[in-house]
Amino acid sequence: MFLGSYLSGLIPLAFNLSETKMRYVTVLGAGLLVGTALAVIIPEGVHALYMSELETNQMQTQHEFHSDHKIVRRHLNQIEHDVKVPIPHDPKIDNDIKGDILPPAHQHTADRPRELGSEIGHKHSDTTHSAIGVTLILGFVFMLIIDNCGSRIIRHHGNQILDSSNTIIISKPKPTWTATLGLVVHAAADGIALGAASATSRFNVELIVFMAIMLHKAPAAFGLVSFLMSDGVDRKRIRRHLLVFSLAAPLMAIFTFVLLKSRIRDTYSVDSTGLAMLFSAGTFLFVATVHVLPEVQSHYEDRQFRAIELLILIIGCCFPIILSMGHKH
């Protein structure tokens, strides 16, 4: 990922690619982001959450069953001690004794774990249902805030300061770091997605997410370098900006993977990997539908895709579905 981003950013420094070809790559990347979020990341995140819930319910049910079994044996031992008659520890005899001798409060002990497990499962299901929607919204809103904050910084740090009569009194260089900072935050969000996909230990999921991120990051790196070159930034400084941008996603992916594989997963009742994937799905949907596609449409007066661009977008959306068709849980 680092090499792909860095080499993509070096292309404008060495070659001159047409704007049309770069727009095609951007549209394909946006389609892959949408298809990956809807067809891969969201289903995998939901699957991870419910699998974690199922495992938790089974463990709690087994614990309750063993606890109730100990209570039954304690009552049987007490009866044996009172009547001074040894009671053989045969399962069939135990069932007869439980039906004839034990108080009514303990007659349905064997059914209690099932009822408790059902109640616990219902509570966990409600929590999981709400967690899915909330996490998706959080990912979308997070990128919305980041995108708006970046726009405000750029507007407030223009290259000129005017007095009350709109006369230029100070002219200062444009803050090129603002564009880099915004893209670095976007790249870090992509790293969360890749780290969460890697934590699932499913190669197909990792491959699809990686491809979607790379086809999104390559035009971003290309655009960053082109923007810095148009601002007259020297090549040495451009390479430093590109290096920071290229390192953001891999480092965040490694950090997310290590975090999800550590004991944080055992600390919370819901699966951290599933939540991280749903959060990244929200960021993918924002980047594709709010950030990338409107920017491509803005090149035309009618703000509509051309036929070839629409076809590329549809292919990008369907490609993750084709790759994931042979993937079974």
C-alpha atoms as one frame of an Amber mdcrd trajectory, in Angstrom:
protein
   0.000   0.000   0.000   2.824   2.377   0.886   4.699   1.672  -2.350   1.544
   1.915  -4.439   0.598   5.302  -2.993   4.124   6.689  -3.172   4.751   5.549
  -6.740   1.337   6.869  -7.847   2.253  10.241  -6.411   5.551  10.293  -8.288
   3.802   9.907 -11.654   2.992  13.640 -12.065   6.645  14.422 -11.359   7.771
  12.167 -14.200   4.906  11.930 -16.708   1.951  13.914 -17.965  -1.242  11.830
 -17.879  -4.420  13.132 -19.460  -7.135  14.416 -17.171  -9.672  12.103 -18.818
  -7.738   8.936 -17.962  -7.283  10.028 -14.366 -11.014  10.735 -14.147 -11.750
   7.187 -15.320  -9.488   5.777 -12.596 -11.193   7.999 -10.017 -14.679   6.842
 -11.081 -13.586   3.190 -10.960 -12.161   3.723  -7.473 -15.402   5.342  -6.302
 -17.421   2.416  -7.650 -15.148  -0.032  -5.857 -15.583   1.897  -2.607 -19.381
   1.751  -2.853 -19.440  -1.914  -3.870 -16.935  -2.899  -1.198 -18.838  -1.066
   1.537 -22.268  -2.457   0.609 -21.381  -5.967  -0.576 -18.339  -6.859   1.539
 -17.607  -4.701   4.581 -21.147  -4.291   5.945 -22.058  -8.015   5.610 -18.725
  -9.033   7.154 -19.146  -6.554  10.007 -22.673  -7.770  10.760 -21.502 -11.397
  10.564 -18.661 -10.701  13.014 -21.034  -9.018  15.479 -23.604 -11.825  15.461
 -20.973 -14.567  15.635 -19.519 -12.876  18.707 -23.014 -12.620  20.217 -23.697
 -16.305  19.518 -20.440 -17.383  21.171 -21.162 -15.183  24.200 -24.687 -16.609
  24.603 -23.412 -20.178  24.408 -20.773 -19.539  27.068 -23.275 -17.865  29.415
 -25.840 -20.641  28.904 -23.269 -23.310  29.686 -22.223 -21.416  32.809 -25.837
 -21.154  34.035 -26.451 -24.845  33.308 -23.431 -25.958  35.333 -24.441 -23.669
  38.211 -27.978 -25.112  38.337 -26.626 -28.655  38.094 -24.492 -28.032  41.181
 -27.590 -26.802  43.068 -29.498 -29.970  42.134 -26.670 -32.215  43.308 -26.458
 -30.288  46.586 -30.175 -30.940  47.258 -29.797 -34.611  46.392 -26.833 -34.950
  48.725 -28.815 -33.257  51.506 -31.737 -35.675  50.993 -29.334 -38.612  51.003
 -27.841 -37.408  54.281 -31.265 -36.929  55.941 -32.757 -40.300  55.035 -29.437
 -42.197  55.483 -30.073 -44.081  52.229 -27.407 -43.944  49.537 -28.797 -42.672
  46.282 -26.975 -43.950  43.210 -25.742 -41.188  40.916 -27.435 -42.430  37.798
 -28.847 -39.798  35.404 -32.172 -41.623  35.067 -32.580 -41.972  38.830 -31.534
 -38.359  39.283 -34.321 -37.283  36.950 -36.900 -39.376  38.857 -35.755 -37.936
  42.168 -35.886 -34.410  40.817 -39.448 -35.022  39.642 -40.771 -36.673  42.817
 -38.814 -35.289  45.773 -37.462 -31.860  44.956 -39.585 -28.820  45.735 -41.572
 -27.270  42.909 -39.091 -24.388  42.744 -36.472 -26.826  41.425 -38.595 -29.006
  39.193 -37.854 -26.918  36.090 -34.191 -26.359  36.790 -33.157 -28.111  33.605
 -35.252 -25.700  31.555 -33.935 -22.600  33.309 -30.656 -22.301  31.370 -32.584
 -22.331  28.121 -34.888 -19.560  29.357 -31.993 -17.525  30.720 -30.063 -17.990
  27.486 -33.090 -16.797  25.534 -33.421 -13.676  27.697 -29.714 -12.924  27.442
 -29.762 -13.476  23.685 -32.702 -11.097  23.287 -30.877  -8.356  25.190 -27.720
  -8.872  23.148 -29.724  -8.827  19.893 -31.173  -5.417  20.739 -27.673  -4.116
  21.492 -26.281  -5.546  18.263 -29.112  -4.120  16.134 -28.522  -0.619  17.475
 -24.728  -0.976  17.233 -24.892  -1.683  13.486 -26.728   1.511  12.589 -24.934
   3.707  15.109 -21.473   2.592  13.958 -22.288   3.149  10.280 -23.564   6.648
  11.044 -20.504   7.414  13.185 -18.179   6.518  10.314 -20.146   8.682   7.878
 -20.404  11.637  10.285 -16.709  11.363  11.201 -15.654  11.846   7.577 -18.247
  14.601   7.162 -16.731  16.545  10.067 -13.179  15.986   8.821 -14.123  17.101
   5.315 -15.846  20.260   6.530 -13.049  21.146   8.942 -10.535  20.841   6.116
 -12.639  23.118   3.906 -12.907  25.734   6.667  -9.147  25.729   7.231  -8.502
  26.258   3.536 -11.022  29.130   3.366  -9.670  30.845   6.485  -6.053  30.554
   5.344  -6.212  32.114   1.935  -3.141  33.574   0.310  -4.279  37.187   0.785
  -5.485  39.367   3.667  -7.771  42.288   2.806  -8.576  45.433   4.742 -12.068
  46.911   5.129 -11.898  48.425   1.629 -10.933  45.081   0.057  -7.401  46.286
  -0.603  -4.668  43.649  -0.372  -2.454  44.517   2.581  -0.645  41.183   3.116
   0.092  38.429   0.659   1.314  35.155   2.113   1.997  31.681   0.698  -0.829
  29.168   0.592  -0.792  26.648   3.458  -0.064  23.544   1.408  -0.158  21.420
   4.566  -3.946  21.752   4.753  -4.500  19.632   1.655  -1.997  17.075   2.903
  -3.584  17.000   6.361  -7.044  16.351   4.965  -5.806  13.528   2.761  -3.776
  12.029   5.619  -6.921  11.809   7.774  -8.781  10.174   4.869  -5.908   7.730
   4.441  -5.946   6.917   8.164  -9.641   6.017   7.883  -8.749   3.712   4.985
  -6.135   2.129   7.239  -8.828   1.353   9.819 -10.787  -0.486   7.128  -7.802
  -2.563   6.029  -6.786  -3.344   9.608 -10.305  -4.497  10.455 -10.451  -6.613
   7.292  -7.121  -8.222   8.183  -8.401  -9.003  11.686 -11.166 -11.158  10.184
  -8.509 -13.544   8.794 -10.514 -13.859   5.559  -8.249 -13.480   2.522 -11.062
 -12.603   0.098 -12.221  -9.757   2.311  -8.680  -8.437   2.745  -8.056  -8.557
  -1.014 -11.256  -6.722  -1.954 -10.769  -4.005   0.671  -7.120  -3.586  -0.350
  -8.026  -3.195  -4.030 -10.751  -0.660  -3.242  -8.394   1.384  -1.077  -5.562
   1.318  -3.602  -7.753   2.420  -6.509  -8.963   5.245  -4.287  -5.547   6.229
  -2.917  -3.690   6.221  -6.239  -5.725   9.119  -7.723  -5.602  10.869  -4.332
  -1.796  10.719  -4.273  -1.704  11.816  -7.899  -4.031  14.726  -7.158  -2.083
  15.786  -4.064   1.197  16.019  -5.957  -0.463  17.813  -8.876  -1.998  20.322
  -6.456   1.330  20.961  -4.727   3.098  21.372  -8.065   0.507  23.903  -9.216
   1.200  25.895  -6.039   4.888  26.076  -6.896   6.097  23.869  -4.039   9.628
  22.551  -4.564  10.028  18.876  -5.426  11.861  17.966  -2.212   8.995  19.276
  -0.096   6.452  17.573  -2.336   8.150  14.221  -1.702   7.948  14.817   2.063
   4.210  15.519   1.826   3.757  12.420  -0.327   5.740  10.312   2.149   3.499
  11.376   5.049   0.369  10.651   3.020   1.652   7.243   1.880   2.583   6.168
   5.425  -0.752   7.139   7.024  -2.865   4.189   5.838  -0.311   1.371   6.381
   0.569   2.590   9.883  -3.104   2.955  10.836  -3.857  -0.488   9.395  -1.097
  -2.065  11.507  -2.257  -0.187  14.611  -5.896  -1.243  14.083  -4.933  -4.871
  13.464  -2.788  -5.057  16.615  -5.500  -3.330  18.654  -8.234  -5.691  17.490
  -6.086  -8.764  18.068  -5.161  -7.659  21.586  -7.268  -8.121  24.722  -9.509
  -5.163  23.886 -11.762  -7.702  22.136 -12.317  -9.524  25.435 -13.010  -6.283
  27.307 -16.275  -5.384  25.567 -19.416  -7.426  24.998 -19.579  -6.625  21.291
 -17.018  -7.660  18.722 -14.503  -4.881  18.089 -13.624  -6.194  14.627 -17.241
  -5.997  13.481 -17.614  -2.461  14.816 -14.384  -1.340  13.142 -15.527  -2.751
   9.806 -18.930  -1.067  10.038 -17.254   2.228  10.976 -14.972   1.948   7.943
 -17.995   1.152   5.751 -19.497   4.476   6.807 -16.276   6.278   5.848 -16.184
   4.473   2.481 -19.742   5.504   1.673 -19.013   9.138   2.486 -15.790   9.300
   0.481 -17.420   7.723  -2.571 -20.864   9.350  -2.612 -20.186  12.779  -1.091
 -16.544  13.462  -1.905 -15.428  11.661  -5.077 -18.490  11.318  -7.325 -19.714
  14.953  -7.014 -16.167  16.104  -7.781 -16.144  14.068 -10.994 -19.598  15.355
 -11.971 -18.510  18.962 -11.399 -16.366  18.815 -14.552 -19.520  18.989 -16.682
 -22.069  21.762 -16.964 -25.042  19.411 -16.621 -23.304  17.615 -13.691 -24.083
  14.214 -15.221 -21.826  11.241 -15.892 -20.941  10.417 -19.451 -21.927   6.947
 -20.688 -18.410   5.518 -20.399 -18.007   6.902 -16.874 -21.370   5.493 -15.788
 -20.369   2.090 -17.171 -17.027   2.212 -15.322 -18.837   3.175 -12.112 -21.259
   0.236 -12.406 -18.381  -2.161 -13.125 -16.585  -0.863 -10.042 -19.696  -1.406
  -7.901 -20.241  -4.956  -9.171 -16.623  -6.100  -9.070 -16.531  -6.707  -5.267
 -19.722  -8.778  -5.586 -18.090 -11.007  -8.205 -14.988 -11.496  -6.065 -17.006
 -12.299  -2.951 -19.397 -14.782  -4.635 -17.100 -17.727  -3.927 -16.545 -16.607
  -0.341 -18.374 -18.631   2.286 -18.371 -18.204   6.057
